[in-house]
């Protein structure tokens, strides 16, 4: 997966990913995010959002690191709702921060 938006996590389990949602005062503007790995020993302030609602076949395409990613329309709506008008905001969103391509039979692998 050479063009993956995900950087590998360290195998010691002391790291996770956060997305930073770019601000917008226009509710209909595209959702733009960046993703980065952070150390859990000294994490920045962030909000967690666990999101499994919605039909996985009905999707939207927000931008993550300049690439469109596929998420449920309900998640895309939630991202619009939590997006700030003026400031960037950090979030841990399981459906995005966990590399879904690395999930094996419902178990998450730490090596990606």
N, C-alpha and C positions, 0 to 999 in steps of 0.2 A: 504494500500500500504506500507507494512512493509519495503521492500527493496528499497524504492524510493531513487533516487539520490538527491531529493529535500528536503531541510529543510524547514519547514513552515515559511512563512513570517509573520511579525507582522501585526495585523489587522489595525494599524494606517496609513498604506500606505507610511511610511517613509523608506521603505526598498525595495531593489530589489536584483537580483542575477547577478553575473558576472562569466564568464568563464575565466580561465587562460589557454592559449594555450602553451604547452611545446615546446621549440625550437627544430629544427632539420635542419641539413644542407643537409639531404637527402630528396628530394621532394617526393619520393615514400614511405617514412616511414609512419606508421600509425599516424593519428592525435590523440594526447593525450591531454586531458583537465581535469581540475578540476573545480568545481563549488562551489561558496560560496555566502552567503548572505552578503550584505553590507548596511550600513546606508547611506541614501541620504544626511544627514546633513553634513557629512564630507567624501565624496566619494573619492576613489583613482582615478588616471588618467586612463581613459579607452576610447575605441573607440566603437561606436554603429554600428551595422550592422543589418538592417531589411531585412529579406530574405524570400520571398514567391515565388521565381522563380523556375521553374522545375516541372516536373510531380511528384506528391506525391507518385506515385506507383513505381518510379524508385529511389531506395535508396542506401545509403552507410552506413557503420557502424563505425564511429569514436569511440574512447574510451573516456568515461567520468567517472572519479572516478573509473577506472578499469572495468566499465561495458560498453558494446557496446550499443550505442544509434542509433536509426534510424533517418537519416536526408536525404534530397534529395541529389542526386549526385551533383547538382549544388552548394548546400551549402557546401558540403564536398570539392568541388573544390575551392570555395571561401576561406575556412579555410586553405587549403594548400597554397593559394596565399598570405594570410595575415600573415601566420606563419613566425616568425623571425628565422633566422639561429642560433642566439646566445643567445637571451634573451627571457624569458617568456613575454607574453603580455596579458593584460586584455581586454576583450571585453564583450559588452552586445549584444547578438544575440537573437532576439525575439523568433526564432524557438526553441531555446534551453533554454534560461533563463526563459521563461514563461512556466510553467508546462502545457503542452498541454492537459494532462488528467483532468485539472481543468477548462478547457474552457467549458462554457455551452452556447449553441446556439449563439456563437460568442461573448459572454460577458465573461470577465475574472473575476474569483472570487479571492478575496484576502485571503481567508482562504483555506489553503491546508495543 
